[in-house]
């Protein structure tokens, strides 16, 4: 249920942004929302209260890789 809530937060943030803004500030907002959501999903997957399977570890690593990607691109200078 927590993972669904995080996913809905990310989707709601993106839909709100796309309906209101379409500029550099809007893209940064989406990047921040997606960074928080991807990191939260990755960390939540790691802390599942059970034995981690290779699938769960892979899923967490993919989520954290997306979070790192969003973070790196938030700090890059736009051309």
trRosetta pair geometry for C-beta under 8 A, 3 or more apart (Angstrom, degrees):
i j d omega theta_ij theta_ji phi_ij phi_ji
1 4 5.7 -52 -150 35 35 112
1 5 6.4 38 150 -21 65 105
2 5 5.5 -53 -151 35 35 115
2 6 6.5 36 152 -20 67 102
2 44 5.9 -156 111 -149 123 145
3 6 5.7 -49 -148 34 34 111
3 7 6.4 34 153 -18 64 106
3 41 6.1 77 -138 -126 88 86
3 44 6.0 -179 -80 110 84 143
3 45 7.6 67 -97 -67 126 81
4 7 5.7 -56 -149 39 32 112
4 8 6.3 32 153 -19 66 106
5 8 5.7 -55 -145 37 30 110
5 9 6.4 37 153 -24 63 103
6 9 5.6 -50 -152 30 32 116
6 10 6.7 31 151 -17 64 102
6 37 5.4 143 168 -145 91 78
6 40 4.8 -160 -133 105 138 126
6 41 5.5 179 111 -66 146 83
6 44 7.0 -161 -19 0 154 153
7 10 5.8 -53 -153 35 34 110
7 11 6.4 28 153 -13 66 108
7 37 7.0 104 -97 -169 35 121
7 41 7.2 66 -63 -84 80 127
8 11 5.7 -55 -143 42 34 109
8 12 6.0 35 157 -21 68 107
9 12 5.9 -56 -144 37 26 110
9 13 6.3 26 157 -18 62 108
9 33 7.4 -156 138 -166 85 98
9 36 7.9 -75 122 104 129 113
9 37 6.0 -176 87 -95 101 109
10 13 5.9 -57 -150 36 28 110
10 14 6.4 22 156 -14 63 109
10 33 5.8 140 -130 148 61 98
10 34 5.9 77 -147 -102 112 58
10 36 7.9 -174 -86 78 89 83
10 37 3.5 39 -72 -98 118 170
10 38 7.8 86 -100 -40 146 65
11 14 5.8 -58 -147 40 31 109
11 15 6.2 28 158 -17 67 108
12 15 5.9 -56 -143 39 29 108
12 16 6.2 29 158 -19 65 107
13 16 5.9 -55 -145 36 27 109
13 17 6.3 26 157 -18 63 109
13 29 7.3 -150 174 149 104 94
13 30 7.0 152 130 -116 100 55
13 33 3.6 -171 122 -142 154 154
13 34 7.9 -153 88 -46 130 61
13 37 7.8 -156 31 -39 135 130
14 17 5.8 -55 -145 37 30 111
14 18 6.2 25 160 -16 65 110
14 30 5.6 66 -110 -130 78 101
14 33 6.5 -163 -52 95 71 144
14 34 7.4 55 -68 -61 112 98
15 18 5.9 -57 -143 39 29 108
15 19 6.3 25 159 -17 64 110
16 19 6.0 -64 -151 37 28 107
16 20 6.3 1 161 0 65 117
17 20 6.3 -78 -146 47 26 96
17 21 5.7 -51 -167 50 69 99
17 26 5.1 138 -176 -163 103 92
17 29 5.2 176 -109 96 131 124
17 30 5.2 -154 85 -65 167 92
17 33 7.5 -147 -26 4 136 146
18 21 7.8 -69 -94 60 15 58
18 22 7.3 51 -145 -83 52 87
18 26 7.8 116 -82 175 39 128
18 30 8.0 60 -51 -82 81 129
20 26 7.4 -178 88 -111 82 120
21 25 6.4 -80 -179 86 148 92
21 26 3.2 -175 115 -82 115 123
21 29 7.1 81 64 26 144 141
22 26 5.8 -48 -84 51 16 162
23 26 5.2 102 49 9 58 105
23 27 7.3 -114 107 -5 33 91
24 27 5.8 -55 -150 35 32 110
24 28 6.6 32 153 -18 65 104
24 78 6.6 -113 -130 5 121 168
25 28 5.7 -54 -151 36 34 111
25 29 6.5 39 149 -24 64 103
26 29 5.5 -49 -151 30 34 115
26 30 6.6 33 152 -16 65 102
27 30 5.7 -51 -150 36 35 111
27 31 6.4 40 150 -22 65 105
28 31 5.4 -51 -148 36 35 117
28 32 6.4 36 154 -20 66 102
28 74 6.5 95 -142 -138 80 87
29 32 5.9 -55 -152 34 31 109
29 33 6.4 28 153 -16 65 106
30 33 5.7 -55 -146 38 32 111
30 34 6.1 25 158 -14 67 110
31 34 6.0 -59 -142 42 26 106
31 35 6.2 33 156 -25 64 106
31 70 5.2 166 -164 -167 77 94
31 73 6.3 -133 -135 96 133 101
31 74 4.7 160 139 -84 136 96
32 35 5.7 -50 -144 31 30 114
32 36 6.5 27 159 -14 63 105
32 70 8.0 163 -79 158 19 120
32 74 6.7 91 -69 -113 69 142
33 36 6.1 -59 -153 38 28 107
33 37 6.2 21 154 -14 65 113
34 37 5.6 -56 -140 42 33 111
34 38 5.9 31 162 -18 69 108
34 66 7.5 -92 159 152 102 108
34 70 5.0 -165 100 -109 101 150
35 38 6.2 -58 -141 39 23 104
35 39 6.1 18 161 -13 62 112
35 67 5.5 90 -155 -150 61 71
35 70 3.9 -155 -78 108 82 131
35 71 5.3 104 -131 -63 129 75
35 74 6.7 -29 -50 -30 145 140
36 39 6.1 -61 -145 41 24 108
36 40 6.1 24 158 -19 63 112
37 40 5.8 -57 -144 38 27 110
37 41 6.3 26 158 -17 64 106
38 41 5.9 -54 -147 37 30 110
38 42 6.3 29 155 -18 64 108
38 63 5.2 -178 -172 -173 73 73
38 64 7.3 153 146 -92 93 22
38 66 4.2 -126 -149 98 146 107
38 67 3.9 -170 103 -66 108 78
38 70 6.3 145 29 4 140 135
39 42 5.8 -56 -147 38 30 111
39 43 6.2 22 159 -12 66 110
39 63 7.5 156 -90 146 17 95
39 64 6.7 63 -118 -116 58 64
39 67 3.9 107 -64 -131 76 149
40 43 6.0 -58 -141 43 28 105
40 44 5.9 29 160 -20 65 112
41 44 5.8 -56 -140 39 26 111
41 45 6.3 30 158 -23 62 107
41 63 4.4 -131 98 -148 102 145
42 45 5.9 -57 -152 32 27 112
42 46 6.7 26 152 -19 62 104
42 60 4.8 99 -158 -164 68 66
42 61 7.4 105 -141 -66 111 12
42 62 7.8 -163 -99 72 101 48
42 63 3.3 -171 -69 100 85 110
42 64 3.7 133 -164 -54 160 77
42 66 7.9 -180 -49 46 123 91
42 67 6.0 -98 6 -8 139 133
43 46 5.6 -52 -151 32 36 112
43 47 6.4 12 158 -1 68 111
43 60 7.6 107 -63 -150 17 106
43 64 7.6 99 -48 -82 65 102
44 47 6.1 -69 -144 50 30 97
44 48 7.4 64 151 -61 61 73
45 48 6.1 -14 -164 -31 37 108
45 56 5.8 -175 176 -172 99 84
45 59 5.4 -139 -159 103 156 105
45 60 3.9 -161 93 -82 123 93
45 63 6.4 133 10 23 138 147
46 52 7.3 -7 -144 -97 49 140
46 56 8.0 144 -92 149 36 100
46 57 7.9 63 -105 -114 74 59
46 60 4.8 103 -57 -144 80 154
48 52 6.8 124 55 -91 108 78
48 56 6.3 -86 24 -159 144 144
52 56 4.8 -130 -155 84 78 126
52 57 5.4 85 157 -56 122 90
53 56 4.8 98 50 6 75 100
53 57 7.1 -140 93 -3 40 86
54 57 5.7 -55 -146 39 34 111
54 58 6.2 35 156 -19 67 107
55 58 5.8 -57 -148 39 29 111
55 59 6.2 31 154 -21 65 108
56 59 5.5 -52 -144 36 31 114
56 60 6.3 32 155 -19 64 105
57 60 5.8 -54 -149 36 30 111
57 61 6.3 30 153 -19 64 107
58 61 5.7 -55 -146 37 31 111
58 62 6.4 32 155 -20 65 104
59 62 5.9 -53 -150 34 29 111
59 63 6.5 28 153 -16 63 107
60 63 5.7 -57 -150 38 32 112
60 64 6.2 26 155 -14 67 108
61 64 5.8 -56 -142 42 31 107
61 65 6.2 37 154 -24 65 105
62 65 5.6 -52 -147 33 30 114
62 66 6.7 31 153 -18 62 102
63 66 5.8 -54 -154 34 32 110
63 67 6.5 33 149 -20 64 104
64 67 5.3 -48 -147 34 39 116
64 68 6.4 41 153 -19 67 101
65 68 5.8 -51 -148 36 33 111
65 69 6.3 37 151 -21 63 106
66 69 5.5 -53 -148 36 33 115
66 70 6.4 34 154 -18 66 102
67 70 5.9 -53 -150 35 31 109
67 71 6.3 29 153 -18 64 108
68 71 5.6 -56 -146 38 32 112
68 72 6.2 33 156 -20 67 105
69 72 5.9 -52 -144 35 28 109
69 73 6.3 18 160 -9 62 111
70 73 6.0 -66 -148 45 28 105
70 74 6.3 35 154 -29 65 105
71 74 5.7 -50 -148 26 30 114
71 75 7.0 12 159 -5 62 106
72 75 6.4 -73 -159 42 30 98
72 76 6.6 37 148 -35 67 103
73 76 5.4 -38 -141 16 41 118
